[in-house]
Amino acid sequence: MTIGKRSKLTLTSPLEGKLTIVQMYARNIHTKYAMIDILELEKSQFTFESSLILPTDNEIIYGFEFIVANRTFHCEGCIDLVSKNKDIYLYKAAIQPNNYVEFELLYEINQLATLHNKEFARLTKSYDTDRYYDDVIVNYMC
């Protein structure tokens, strides 16, 4: 898990999410959900992969649901195809402006990044060779 300059969180293991179509060509519809794997999170967009070929027209509004740190997020937006690798398609979802969702998502991204940095520091400290000699006291009195 890494965090970039624009508060982009790249996940070491993907988050599971649900994707539905909620509007198509100005008509409200609701489809069954498909499972997606979210790879990167930002406050107003995220990157996900799916085995489905999805329409990327701006007239199609998707609904997304995913859980970050035990908090469920519901949002809507459009998608763009980023790349295709064999049977896996990589998409970028642009979330429709919603200050509350953006604020809450940014908060959770920062929390996850802070947690990750603490875990990384703890793991790297465990490999520090100087740590083994800190507790050793040598008495040179004769």
N, C-alpha and C positions, 0 to 999 in steps of 0.2 A: 504494500500500500504506500503510495507516494502522493505528495501534494505539490501542485504546481503554483506558479505565480498568480494565476487567476482563480484561486480556490478550487482547483480541479483535483479531485481525489481519484487516483487510479487504484483500483482494488486488487489485492492479491488473490482473492477468491471472489467470483462474481456473486452479486445479490440476485436472488430470484425475484422476478416481478411478473405482473399480469398485464396484458395488453388487450384492449377491446377497441372496436370502432364505435364511436358515439355519434358522429355526424358525417354525412356524405352528401356533397353537393347541396348544402343548405337544408337537408332533411335529417331530422333526428332519428337515429337507429341505435339499437343496442345489440351487439353480437356476443356470443360466448367468448370467454377469454382464452388467450394463448399464453403460454409461459415464455418468458424471455430471461436472458441473463444480462444483468447490468454490469458493465465493466468499468465505467468512469462516471463520476458524479460531479456536476457543477450546480450552482444555484439556479440557473435558468435553462440548463440542458444536460443531457446525459447520453452516453454511448451504450448501446446494447447490441447483443447478437441474437439471431434467431435462425431457425432452419426454414422459415417461411419466406416466400417472395411476397413482400408487402407493397401495396401501391404507395407511391411517394408524392402524389398530387397534393397541392396545398388546399384543395377543396375537401380533403378528408381529414377529419379531426379524430385523433386517437385518445383513448383514456388509458391512463397508466396507474398502477397500484404497486407499491413496493414498501418494504419495511427496512428502516435504518435505525439501529439501536433501539429496538422494541417500539418504534413509532411508525405508524402506518401513514403513508403519503398517498394522496389521490391528486392527480393532475391531468391536464389535457394538453394536447399539442400536436404538431405536425412532425413528420419524420423525413429524413433524407438518407439515401443509400450512400454509405461511405466506401465500402469495399465488399468483394465477394471472394470467398476462399472455399473452393469445392462446394459443399452443401451448406455452408454457414454464411449468412449475410450479416454484415456489420452496418448498423444504422445509428444516426445521431437524431435524437428527439429534442426539439425545441419546445420548451414548456411555455404555454400561454401565460402572459404576465399575471401574476398573482402575488402581491407583496407578502402575504402571510406565508404561503408555501415557500417562496424564495428565502425568506428570513429564517424559517424553521429548518429548511434543508441546509442552508449555509451554516447554521448553528451546529447541526449534526455532523456536517463535513468537518468543521473545526474540531468538534469533540473527538471524532474518530482519528483525525490527524494527530491531535495531542496524545491520545492513547497510544497510537502507533509509535510516535516519537519516544514516549516513555518506555515502551516495551523494547524498542530498538536500542535505546541507551542502556537499559538493563542487560540486554543480551550481549552487547559489545563490551560492557564492563566486565562481564563474566569471563571474557577471553583476555582481559588485560593482565599481562604478566607481572606488573608491579603490585597488583592486588595481593598476590600470594606472600609477598615479603612485608606487607604493612603490619602484620600481627606478630612478626618475629622480632624479639628483643634480644640482643646479644649483650651479655655482661662481660666486659673485658677486665674486670678487677682481678688482680693477682694476689 
